[in-house]
Amino acid sequence: MCNEERHRPIPKRPPLHSIQLPELVLQRAFDTVDELDWVLDQLETFV
């Protein structure tokens, strides 16, 4: 690997919070968080 290849700048990407996600993706993310919250509740009551 030559020196120029190692020091090539990494292209900038916009921060994730500024990217508009499709509604279905957002809904699935919220559903997943709800399910994880439920699992944590189950673990807390099990112990």
Beta strands, then each sheet from edge to edge (+ up, - down):
end
